[in-house]
Amino acid sequence: MKSSRWIIAAALAAVIAAGCSRQADINGTGLIRLDEGVYAFIAAGPSSADGLGANSGFIVGGEAVLVVDSRFTYNHARQLRDEIRSVTDLPIKYLVNTHYHPDHVWGNSIFREEGAIILARPETNIEMERFSPGYRDYYRDRKPDVFEMIKEVELALPDSFVADELHLDLGGIEVVVTYFGPGHTAGDLVVAVPSKRIVFTGGLVSNGYHPNMGDQGADFGNWLNTLDRLFDTQPGIIVPGQGQAGDAGMIDLTKSYIVDLTGLTIDAIRRGRTLSQSILEIKVPGTEGYLQANILPFNLQAIYRTKIVEVVSPRVEMDMPTGFVVSDGAGGPDAGMVQWLVQSNEGYIELELRWHPTSMSEVILEDIHGRMARYAGSEDGLYDLKVEGSRKLIVGEDVVPAAYGRWAYRRGTGTRGGGAWLWTMTLMDGKLYSMRMITNTGNDQILEEQNITTLEQVVSTFRRKSSGM
């Protein structure tokens, strides 16, 4: 980072007192005047009607206006535009999308109509195109009341991309847009007004809301580094992605949330707790009143996805095809479990590997049937399995027995569906390795056979780990 970064430490001491004196004026929701020419629009709450809690804001210079995030629906965006027009008639020249999530970008078209140039990271452009249709389908199929609010939305992609840092002169007031790398998403941007010591953080910082750690592009390590760098700039006022504006203390609270939840989750994995168990058990101390608690399970899922293999550290490996992701796991190198899955147009595929020490010298079909019976009697079993037959399977350098048949979701899971399954076991270095494989293709038998063949090819690559998995 250059020494000309947007906050110069030597200049801060002279304005700290002024910054602190403003704090009493920035609490609340709706339109908040943070300083001369700088405004936040703080969402009233987490409901869809309130824009899912997503904040926005705008900066007014002597010549033009810059808007930070366009809100969730066209009506939300129009409300923000009307608030801007209550302050100034100057042209809205720029709109910065801090990241791609719908509650921050689906109002873009309203500001494009005003002539705004939409600025974002290239990653944000890619993710808007990739994920917006899925979000739209979700609301149409699962939340028709919300779909009524967003059905007129047409995606307005960025006009120009921000590199590491962009300086914009609005006429007597400079705005600096900075990319610190992936954090909350792959393309997070921070918008700062250095002369006022005000920072709009997007989803990198939350205040009284559970931070959303579940995005596929999230990078927890760099997110923490970014929070440290933001804190070191000594901002006077933070406008978080969600929650009321406040001081830099909320940066530390967000960091503590990520660190604490990650530590609790890693400990649970080491203690042999699966994801479903951790969702029921893990709470972050001090967050009892946080809004959007429904995000917590997705945060746990994201930590499991990124940390399982590192924590469990199995002593074997397999060649996983593109698209397979780690979804669950527990334990350690001596006894544990890792689960991979892929869900696409080719259907659902799941592969679960379990291992533990054994004195067995040979695996026979009855051993597999016994393992299946224990699975059927366990609380973790999601599937009822019906045996249709057995055959031999290549697992690494060995030919071992395998059972196969049909499966369906257990009663009480709230899910319907079923398909084919295959189960095998093998021995290596004094451990018994059990591999359960399933696929669900919606009764497409040709695709089902292809998926089972893919799973057979995966387990055929089973071997001792030669390097980091």
PyMOL commands that set and color helices and strands:
alter all, ss='L'
color gray80, all
select helices_A, chain A and resi 9-12+16-21+23-25+74-87+102-105+108-113+122-142+144-150+194-196+220-232+249-270+275-281+293-312+365-376+445-460
alter helices_A, ss='H'
color red, helices_A
select strands_A, chain A and resi 30-35+38-42+56-60+65-68+92-96+117-120+160-161+165-169+174-178+190-193+198-206+237-242+316-317+325-331+336-344+347-357+383-395+398-409+418-428+431-440+463-464
alter strands_A, ss='S'
color yellow, strands_A
deselect
rebuild
show_as cartoon
